[in-house]
Every structure is written in C-alpha cells, then in structure tokens.
Amino acid sequence: MIVRLIFPLITWFSIPASTADPLMERMPAVFERAAVQYRGMLEEISGQPGQPRTLGNDGKVRMVRPEDWVSGFFPGCLWLMHEYEAAEEWKNHALAWTRRLEGIRHFSGHHDGGFMLGCSYGNALRLAPSDEFRGVLRDAAAALASRYVPKLGMIRSWDHKPFICPVIIDNMMNLELLSWAARNGGDANLREIAVSHADMTHARHFRADGTAYHIVDYDPETASVRAIYAGQGADVLTPWARGQAWGIYGFTMMFRESGKKEYLARAVSLAEAVMNHPNLPEDKVPCWDLGVTAGEGVPRDASAAAIMASALTELGRLAPDGGKFLEFARGQLLSLASPAYLAEPASNGHFVLRHSTGHLPGDSEIDVPLVYADYYFLEALLRYRAQVTGKPRTEFGQAR
C-alpha cells in the first residue's frame, strides 16, 4: 500500500506589485488576440464534426475525430478563455465543444485519456463543477487504468507495431486523471497505478545527462527493455524538445499530487538540463530537437516552449529555488507573445501561436499552428498571473 505523503512547505515567488512586469502588461493584449482568433475559428468550423487540430495544406482548419489524442485541447482553450475573463460567451462555447467528447468517456484505445478528457472535462470541472463532469472523468480514468500492465508497473501507450509494449514520456501527462479519480470516487488503486508508472519512468526513461527518451519498448512479461526509439526526435541520443517539456510538466504535476521528493528532483534535473542546453536558442523557444542547432530552415517548436513554460511556472511555485524557473518561463512567454510567434488577427487558421512542429521525422505538421501549443500557452499565462499576484488557481488534479 502506498501512503499519501504530506506536502512539503511550498515557497511562493512573486514579483512585487511596484515592479513593472512586461509579461503582465502584455497579457491583456494576448488574450484579446486569442479572443479574436477563436471567434473567427468558431465561425469557420461551425457545423463541422470533430475538433480542430492544425492548419491543413489547403489553408483550412484540419478537424479530427474525438478519438484523436488532441481532441480535448480546443475545448480546453475555450475554458481557459472563460477563466481569464469569466464571460458567458466562452463558457457556453466551452460547454458545447466539451460535450462533443462525452462519447469517448470509456475509450481505451491508447493512453491519452488525460489529454482528451482531462483538458476538456477537467477544466469544465474546475470552472463549472457538476456531477456530469465528475462521472465522465471517473469513467475516463477507469478506461485509462485498463491499459496498466501489472508485471511492468506501467501503462502501455500504444497497441500498434512495431512495438510490443511501448511507453512514451508523454504518458506522464495522463497520470493527473488517475490521481484526481482516486480522490474523487474512483478506485483508490488508481493512485497506486499513477505512482507506479511515475516511479518506473523516473528509473528507466532518462539518459545520463538527465534528458528523457521518447519511446521505451518493454517485454510485458519480464519488464526488460526491448528497445529504445527516437520516435519524434532526431536520434535516440538526442533530446526531442517536446518530450523534455512533457517530462518536466509530468514530474512537477506528480510531485504536486503525491509529495514524493524524487519527482521534484527529476523535474528540476530535467528542467535544468533543458534550460542550460547549449543548443537552446536565445529566445528560449527550442528547435524541434535539442540535438540540432538553430539556423535558417531549422523548425522551431513553439508547442514545446509553451508546455515547458507552463511546467516551469508550476515548478517555480513548488521548488525551493523556484524563482529561476519562474524567470525562465517569463522569458519564454514573452517570446511567444511577441510578433515572432503570436499570429496576426484572422491569420494562421485562427490559431494563436505560429511555428510549432509535430513530427518532423514523419514529415508531419512541420512549422504549423498546433492546438496544444495554444492550450499550454494560455494555461502558462494564467498560471503565471496566479503566481505573480499571489492568488493561486485550482489545478485539475485539485478539483472536486
């Protein structure tokens, strides 16, 4: 039995009210730009099935089925807009687009239930609590837990070839759903599954330099490692940028949820490895893989920067020396809020951020807008606002 640890004393780092903060000054304009973009997108995609993912080669918003791993991010963006200004306009849109996903509450075809339903229904629960949302999330957690492999102690990510039992660093993000459900009417064993998965990832998914692998494939009977794959990265020896962001975010979240100090140490170690990486560009928005150097024609990944900034802002709240993480996140967010990455009105398929990269080795979604870049950018800004004002926001894992 795993005993829940008492949270350590949390140190809050905030910027004095008398000090001008360029990010706080910029934030209203960024959310106004997001409002313009999303009103345009809602008009463009009205009546279409699915959820928006990116901008297609035909110049139209590419819509995906509810079972796609990104399906929860657009409803999540609408909820974050509502969180920023508490307007019924955004709440009504968010409810409508969230409820499009009710049909996948029992989906177990891959590991991404936390992305799909945590980012949609989880934000709904935070901002408009109801038993309806709690029920969907409990069902989603049970479906995710059905992918747990007891002999391995981890949740299997995918079922397709050439893998036998693959586990990806992204999977850390879905553990928040299990942690929440264990405290809110779900099977108490869900927390043990989340902790076991995090423990095994902590032990086996990192290089000697502190960076994370993307895909580790296991033998489900012996728990031995069959192979390690670069996946969406450039090489098995180099750090795929978005994967590092998932790792920082996931271990920071699991420290918040469990109080286990080794998770905080892992989040700090990984964050420092990325922050100090010699290939990180000056504007702190990484190239798609940290093994490549910035230059003409080398795609950046704004989604990695947005996820990282959100994670680092949270880490800034939880780590004893958190000020340096908050400051780094502010630099990333100022870059993303600049004209270099923030889309002009009515451009970019009505997405907010430009210059993300999905899967370069697969020749997919290179230097395009991606809905999850928008989601984590808005979340990071709201986390930052809460941090510097000293008015903490409720995270999904803490919602009731």
Secondary structure, 3 states (H helix, E strand, C coil): CCCCCCCCCCCCCCCCCCCCCHHHHHHHHHHHHHHHHHHHHHHHHCCCCCEEEEECCCCCEEEECCCCCCCCHHHHHHHHHHHHHCCHHHHHHHHHHHHCCHHHCCCCCCCCHHHHHHHHHHHHHHHCCCHHHHHHHHHHHHHHHCCEECCCCEECCCCCCCCCCEEEHHHHHHHHHHHHHHHCCCCCHHHHHHHHHHHHHHHHCECCCCCECCEEEECCCCCCEEEEECCCCCCCCCCEHHHHHHHHHHHHHHHHHHCCHHHHHHHHHHHHHHHCCCCCCCCCCCECECCCCCCCCCCECHHHHHHHHHHHHHHHHHCCCCHHHHHHHHHHHHHHCCCCCECCCCCHHHCCECCEEEECCCCEEEEECEHHHHHHHHHHHHHHHHHHHCCCCCCHHHCC
